[in-house]
Amino acid sequence: MLDVTARTGRLFVSLCLARQHPGNLTWAQAAAALGLPPALGSKTARACSADPLISGADFIATLTRVASQLDPAVD
């Protein structure tokens, strides 16, 4: 879905999911919520947004499916 390494892609998906939590309005805030340096969130989002291999709508649909499979009891 993304023209980046698998590790960077997984990090971006984690950041996308973290941004769904209230209070995580930016990529930097999402990274901080995951215990990562805030700058890493912004840098990762820029890298992954630069040249996606699928449409934004398809990417969001995939993330929605992934999120629906997560245990809601886990914060």
C-alpha positions in Angstrom: 0.0 0.0 0.0 2.9 2.3 0.7 6.2 2.8 -1.1 8.3 2.5 2.1 10.0 -0.3 4.1 7.7 -2.7 5.9 8.9 -1.3 9.2 8.1 2.3 8.2 4.7 1.1 6.9 3.8 -0.6 10.2 4.8 2.5 12.1 2.6 4.7 9.9 -0.3 2.4 10.4 0.3 2.5 14.2 0.4 6.3 14.0 -2.8 6.4 12.0 -4.6 4.3 14.6 -3.2 6.4 17.4 -4.5 9.5 15.8 -8.0 8.1 16.2 -7.8 8.6 20.0 -9.1 11.8 21.4 -6.3 14.4 21.9 -4.0 13.0 19.2 -4.6 15.7 16.6 -1.2 15.7 15.0 1.3 13.0 13.9 3.6 14.3 16.6 1.0 13.8 19.3 0.2 10.3 18.0 3.9 9.4 18.2 4.2 10.8 21.7 1.1 8.7 22.7 3.0 5.6 21.5 6.1 6.5 23.5 8.0 7.7 20.4 9.8 11.0 19.7 7.2 13.4 18.3 9.4 14.3 15.4 9.3 10.7 14.3 5.6 10.9 13.8 5.8 13.9 11.5 8.7 12.5 9.6 7.0 9.1 9.1 3.8 10.6 7.9 5.6 12.8 5.3 7.5 9.7 4.0 4.4 7.6 3.8 2.2 10.3 2.2 4.7 11.1 -0.5 4.0 8.3 -2.9 1.2 6.0 -1.9 0.5 2.9 -4.0 -3.2 3.0 -3.5 -5.8 5.8 -3.2 -6.4 7.6 0.0 -10.0 6.2 0.2 -8.7 2.6 -0.2 -6.0 3.2 2.5 -8.6 4.6 4.9 -10.9 1.6 4.2 -8.1 -0.8 5.0 -7.3 1.0 8.2 -10.9 0.9 9.2 -11.0 -2.9 8.7 -7.8 -3.2 10.8 -9.2 -1.0 13.6 -12.4 -3.0 13.7 -10.4 -6.2 14.4 -8.6 -4.7 17.4 -9.6 -5.4 20.9 -11.5 -2.3 22.2 -10.6 -3.1 25.8 -6.9 -2.5 25.0 -5.9 1.2 25.2 
